[in-house]
């Protein structure tokens, strides 16, 4: 079962940046793209567990700060030739507020 949280104002997350949220299963990184879309993924790269929240947002992807793996923000999938997947969470913007759904 998931719970929906009113996380913050969109402007509280820098463009092409992220914010970390503590969740029961571990940290979740909430990313804001240059076009003001938001995405949420577990804050662990599928390669070596690097903190994705500290990576660079490039379009709708994030580069892991440890080994530069690219992860698709929409799906959590690693970009080929790398393989792996990060659990994603539902995130959306409504009336300038970021809403996040975390599986419990």
C-alpha positions in Angstrom: 0.0 0.0 0.0 1.3 3.5 -0.8 0.9 6.8 0.9 0.8 10.2 -0.9 2.8 12.9 0.7 2.8 16.7 0.1 6.6 16.9 -0.1 7.4 20.6 -0.8 6.9 23.5 -3.2 8.4 22.8 -6.6 10.8 25.8 -6.1 12.3 24.0 -3.1 14.0 21.5 -5.4 16.6 23.2 -7.7 16.2 22.7 -11.4 18.4 19.8 -12.6 18.8 18.9 -8.9 17.3 16.7 -6.3 16.0 16.4 -2.7 16.4 13.3 -0.5 13.4 11.9 1.5 13.7 9.3 4.2 11.4 6.3 3.6 10.9 3.1 5.5 12.9 1.1 3.0 15.7 3.7 2.6 16.2 7.1 1.0 14.3 8.3 -2.0 15.7 10.9 -4.4 13.2 13.3 -5.9 14.6 14.9 -9.1 13.5 18.1 -10.9 14.3 18.5 -14.5 15.0 21.7 -16.5 11.4 21.5 -17.8 10.0 21.3 -14.2 9.0 17.6 -14.3 9.6 15.6 -11.2 10.7 12.0 -10.8 11.5 9.8 -7.7 13.8 6.9 -7.5 15.4 4.9 -4.7 18.7 6.8 -3.9 20.9 3.8 -4.9 22.5 3.2 -8.2 21.9 -0.5 -9.3 25.7 -0.8 -10.0 27.5 -0.1 -6.7 24.8 1.6 -4.7 26.0 5.2 -5.3 23.8 8.1 -4.2 21.9 9.1 -7.3 20.8 12.3 -5.5 24.4 13.5 -5.8 24.5 12.9 -9.6 24.0 15.3 -12.4 20.5 15.5 -14.0 20.9 15.4 -17.8 17.6 15.8 -19.5 15.4 13.1 -18.1 18.4 11.0 -16.9 20.7 11.1 -13.9 24.4 10.2 -14.0 25.6 8.2 -11.0 28.4 10.2 -9.2 30.5 7.0 -8.7 30.9 5.5 -12.2 28.7 7.7 -14.5 26.1 5.1 -15.1 23.0 6.9 -16.7 19.7 6.1 -15.2 16.4 6.9 -16.9 14.4 9.0 -14.4 11.0 7.9 -15.8 11.6 4.2 -15.6 14.6 3.7 -13.3 16.3 1.6 -16.0 20.1 1.9 -16.7 21.0 3.1 -20.2 22.6 0.5 -22.4 25.2 -1.0 -22.4 24.8 -0.8 -18.6 22.1 -3.1 -17.1 20.0 -2.8 -13.9 17.0 -1.0 -12.5 16.2 1.3 -9.6 12.8 1.2 -8.0 10.8 4.3 -9.0 8.1 6.0 -7.1 5.2 8.1 -8.3 5.8 11.9 -8.1 3.9 14.8 -9.6 3.4 18.5 -9.4 0.0 19.9 -8.6 -0.6 23.6 -8.0 3.1 24.2 -7.5 3.5 21.5 -4.9 5.4 18.2 -5.3 3.5 15.1 -4.3 5.2 11.8 -3.7 3.8 8.3 -3.3 6.0 5.9 -1.4 5.2 2.2 -1.2 4.9 1.2 2.4 
